[in-house]
Amino acid sequence: MNASGLRIERLNRSAHEARFLEFAREFHEAGEEALDKIDLLLSDPEDYFDLADRFEHDRDLPEGLVPMSRFLFFDGDTLVGQSNLRRRLSPLLHRDGGHIGYAVRPTARRRGHASEILRQTLGEASQIGIARALLTVAATNLPSLRVVEQNGGVFDAETASHRDGAIMQRYWIETATGAAP
Ligand SMILES: CC(C)(COP(=O)(O)OP(=O)(O)OC[C@H]1O[C@@H](n2cnc3c(N)ncnc32)[C@H](O)[C@@H]1OP(=O)(O)O)[C@@H](O)C(=O)NCCC(=O)NCCS
């Protein structure tokens, strides 16, 4: 299936809560923790959306954390994926995390959605003045490495994750180029 028709929407509680919870449950049931703060989302949606709002508006953020936008991607009415765009880099993100993270729901994988999600998120980065986006991917995450390559990622270096020491590969993507159709 061609994924070029995905619709991007900025996360918004009133528009998205029910579909976002259903989406998150699918990750949880598959035993995946790929969604940032999934435990909080499933246990206390009110707190999750309050925190997401503070990240979106750069308000009362915990020490050392940076502003971040969250985007949802729809194929028709179906929520198929999500991305996070961190609007600047902290020293930790520079090593592990980078500007952009993304995930596709388990039942919608291998249809090209992730490549399209990264392409559109690079477009958002370009619009807010991020000329080069940093992506960090676990060296064992072959699908994600492929997604980064398909979007023009240029390998920079290997680092060790600050979380678990896993080997991470860092790539830079020119956002204007990467976002081109
Ligand atoms: C990584 C992830 C986003 C890929 O999503 P996806 O929509 O299935 O990816 P795509 O369909 O765009 O596929 C991208 C490429 O990876 C390949 N691929 C997908 N799954 C694969 C697998 N299990 N093994 C090897 N290659 C795979 C695809 O064939 C495609 O390459 P191609 O175009 O050369 O055929 C998805 O697996 C996911 O959400 N994983 C958990 C979260 C995660 O790891 N996020 C990335 C953090 S950096």
The ligand as an SDF file (V2000), in Angstrom:
LIG
                    3D

 48 50  0  0  0  0  0  0  0  0999 V2000
   10.4300    0.9670   13.2560 C   0  0  0  0  0  0  0  0  0  0  0  0
    8.9650    1.1090   12.8270 C   0  0  0  0  0  0  0  0  0  0  0  0
    8.5380    2.5470   13.0910 C   0  0  0  0  0  0  0  0  0  0  0  0
    8.8660    0.7650   11.3230 C   0  0  0  0  0  0  0  0  0  0  0  0
    7.5160    0.9860   10.9280 O   0  0  0  0  0  0  0  0  0  0  0  0
    6.9310    0.4410    9.5240 P   0  0  0  0  0  0  0  0  0  0  0  0
    5.7440    1.2930    9.1850 O   0  0  0  0  0  0  0  0  0  0  0  0
    6.7370   -1.0200    9.5930 O   0  0  0  0  0  0  0  0  0  0  0  0
    8.1230    0.7690    8.5310 O   0  0  0  0  0  0  0  0  0  0  0  0
    8.0130    0.8360    6.9630 P   0  0  0  0  0  0  0  0  0  0  0  0
    6.8500    0.0250    6.4760 O   0  0  0  0  0  0  0  0  0  0  0  0
    8.0940    2.2790    6.5580 O   0  0  0  0  0  0  0  0  0  0  0  0
    9.3210    0.0290    6.5550 O   0  0  0  0  0  0  0  0  0  0  0  0
   10.5770    0.6220    6.5370 C   0  0  0  0  0  0  0  0  0  0  0  0
   11.5970   -0.3320    5.9510 C   0  0  0  0  0  0  0  0  0  0  0  0
   11.9360   -1.2970    6.9310 O   0  0  0  0  0  0  0  0  0  0  0  0
   11.7230   -2.5860    6.4010 C   0  0  0  0  0  0  0  0  0  0  0  0
   11.2180   -3.4220    7.4710 N   0  0  0  0  0  0  0  0  0  0  0  0
   10.0600   -3.2720    8.1190 C   0  0  0  0  0  0  0  0  0  0  0  0
    9.9500   -4.2230    9.0720 N   0  0  0  0  0  0  0  0  0  0  0  0
   11.0820   -4.9660    9.0070 C   0  0  0  0  0  0  0  0  0  0  0  0
   11.5830   -6.0660    9.7330 C   0  0  0  0  0  0  0  0  0  0  0  0
   10.8720   -6.6080   10.7480 N   0  0  0  0  0  0  0  0  0  0  0  0
   12.8090   -6.5390    9.4120 N   0  0  0  0  0  0  0  0  0  0  0  0
   13.5360   -5.9820    8.4140 C   0  0  0  0  0  0  0  0  0  0  0  0
   13.1120   -4.9290    7.6810 N   0  0  0  0  0  0  0  0  0  0  0  0
   11.9060   -4.4300    7.9760 C   0  0  0  0  0  0  0  0  0  0  0  0
   10.6910   -2.4190    5.3230 C   0  0  0  0  0  0  0  0  0  0  0  0
   10.7630   -3.4850    4.3860 O   0  0  0  0  0  0  0  0  0  0  0  0
   11.0700   -1.1020    4.7380 C   0  0  0  0  0  0  0  0  0  0  0  0
   12.1780   -1.2120    3.8690 O   0  0  0  0  0  0  0  0  0  0  0  0
   11.9530   -1.2410    2.2810 P   0  0  0  0  0  0  0  0  0  0  0  0
   11.2130    0.0200    1.9360 O   0  0  0  0  0  0  0  0  0  0  0  0
   13.3470   -1.2900    1.7510 O   0  0  0  0  0  0  0  0  0  0  0  0
   11.1490   -2.4660    1.9980 O   0  0  0  0  0  0  0  0  0  0  0  0
    8.0420    0.1280   13.6040 C   0  0  0  0  0  0  0  0  0  0  0  0
    8.5780   -1.1600   13.5080 O   0  0  0  0  0  0  0  0  0  0  0  0
    7.8630    0.4980   15.0680 C   0  0  0  0  0  0  0  0  0  0  0  0
    6.9700    1.2870   15.4060 O   0  0  0  0  0  0  0  0  0  0  0  0
    8.7180   -0.0560   15.9350 N   0  0  0  0  0  0  0  0  0  0  0  0
    8.6870    0.2720   17.3580 C   0  0  0  0  0  0  0  0  0  0  0  0
    9.1270    1.7160   17.6140 C   0  0  0  0  0  0  0  0  0  0  0  0
   10.4790    2.0340   17.0220 C   0  0  0  0  0  0  0  0  0  0  0  0
   11.3910    1.2140   16.9810 O   0  0  0  0  0  0  0  0  0  0  0  0
   10.6120    3.2950   16.5810 N   0  0  0  0  0  0  0  0  0  0  0  0
   11.8380    3.8230   16.0160 C   0  0  0  0  0  0  0  0  0  0  0  0
   12.7230    4.3420   17.1070 C   0  0  0  0  0  0  0  0  0  0  0  0
   14.2110    5.0710   16.3860 S   0  0  0  0  0  0  0  0  0  0  0  0
  1  2  1  0
  2  3  1  0
  2  4  1  0
  2 36  1  0
  4  5  1  0
  5  6  1  0
  6  7  2  0
  6  8  1  0
  6  9  1  0
  9 10  1  0
 10 11  2  0
 10 12  1  0
 10 13  1  0
 13 14  1  0
 14 15  1  0
 15 16  1  0
 15 30  1  0
 16 17  1  0
 17 18  1  0
 17 28  1  0
 18 19  1  0
 18 27  1  0
 19 20  2  0
 20 21  1  0
 21 22  1  0
 21 27  2  0
 22 23  1  0
 22 24  2  0
 24 25  1  0
 25 26  2  0
 26 27  1  0
 28 29  1  0
 28 30  1  0
 30 31  1  0
 31 32  1  0
 32 33  2  0
 32 34  1  0
 32 35  1  0
 36 37  1  0
 36 38  1  0
 38 39  2  0
 38 40  1  0
 40 41  1  0
 41 42  1  0
 42 43  1  0
 43 44  2  0
 43 45  1  0
 45 46  1  0
 46 47  1  0
 47 48  1  0
M  END
$$$$
